[in-house]
Amino acid sequence: MFNYTEREASQVEFVEIAPADQLPAGERMFIEVEGNSIVIFNLAGKLYAIGDVCSHDGGPLGDGELSGFDIVCPRHGAHFDVRTGEALLLPAVEDIPAYPVRIRNGNIELGVPTRK
């Protein structure tokens, strides 16, 4: 999987998702973009977005418990960093996608890789 947050601005295209006030601090939003299930988190006013799929078994991840910046897979307990998608604890060994997310003109925008 790839950490898209590290791509240069020319390598991502931002897609408008929703008004920013629809995602208050401490909440999460589930979306689908280009066939990919994604969850966006508002943690203390900063937005993070990851793929809503555990790399261990393909199950949903977004409903997992948050502990700081770690999300725990509700199926088998794997941990991932919501900032980078990095797999932090077994049984997952493969990272999940992390996407750049921003607020622009009062709207949440998600960065997806540009097609070449």
C-alpha positions, 0 to 999 in steps of 0.5 A: 500500500502507499502513503499518498500523503508523501506525494508532491502536489502535482501527483494528487488531485483533490476531490471535494468531499463534504462541508468541513462542519459535517466532521466535528473534532473527535468524529470520523466520516466514511466515504467512497472515492473511485471505488475505494472505501476511505475513512476520514478522522478529525483528531483535535482539529486535524484531518487524517484519511486512511483506507477503510480496509485492514491489510491483514484480512481485508475487513473494515477498519474504520469502526475500530477503537482509536488510541491516540493516532493508532486505530485498532482493527475490530476483527483481529486487533492489528494496529495502524497509524492513521497519519501514515497508514503504517502497520504497527502491530501484528497480525498486520504486516502490510501498511494501508493507504493514507491520503492527504486531506485538507479544508479549502473554502470551508470544504473537506478535500481528499487527495487521490493519486493522479492517473498517468 
